[in-house]
């Protein structure tokens, strides 16, 4: 079966996105710049790759022989994984890094160095999350068996503690991708005919993901166990630290962009429709944060400008700060929300406040 289609209300203020797109296109034309990566973005790419591969190379070359230095290397690799995930492969898998599809494909493959399978990532993120943001049952970013991330989801007693245990599950996210989740996703996506749309059969995809994961484990765990002159448990603890740091970092960047007290949550009507058109739906389900923090925005790939990213995922994130002024002004012209938190900490606080509320409140259906 195919993924259910969702009908957006295209008659609701269609002129908003038409006008916004006109202004954005005009911005690039008047400034004579490309929507793709510039030299700053390419330098950032080199930095993130070095942050990951240089510490790994030093360990494999036998240059690290003390525990605390090795843990520093794994820590740097954790930040490198996070930077690659947020700043490089994310844009590439959206086709926003370069107009050259081969460049996007090569850099998009880096998702496999974050523990994920790049094809699954594109389906879950590009197809399901971006199309059906915060729509229960369709957006898999808010589908979590151990947490309640939407008021439309069923309540369980354990969820009243979710604001406390959430960081742990966020931290093991990339390990979960590495060990089991990608295999389960392939089976599910095959049933929904989503693998076929990527030009893959289930058998072919299973072979690909298995080879990728075996290669990744050999490179980042088996070889360090063999070549680094430290006890096995010290190497393993560093590997786990790297993944926990990356998983926690990525989750705490993506979650406050959609799962906060300001953002809205939806479920399809019996006819499979929602009340907003697509662009307005993105405005209501997405929030920005920390717009004044230059280094933070640089490191996380401009994902604090999540509104701009959802409206224009084909544009490299390096341009989002400038585009945010256009989007905010246009939203105000059409009396539409533009959700924004002044700092990252305030966005995080709102996210965990909502986790607390969702852990205690009944489902919307029960309320009614």
PEZI-V626364 format. One line per field, one symbol per residue. phi: phi as a letter, one per 20 degrees, with the letter a starting at -180 (. if undefined). Layout:
phi: ???
This chain:
phi: .efgedeeefeelfffffffffffffgfffelcefefdffffffgffffffeefgfffffemedccffffffffffffffgffffeddfffffemdfbfeffffffffffgfednddgfgffffefeefffcglefnceffddbfdbddbfeefecgfffdffeeggffffegfffgfecgffffgfffffemefffemceffffffgfffffffffffdcffgfeeefcggffffffgffgffffffffffefffecdcfefecccffgenccfdffffgffedcceblfeeffgfffemmffdffffffcfedgffefgffffffffffffdldfcfbdfcfffffffffffgffffdeffffffe
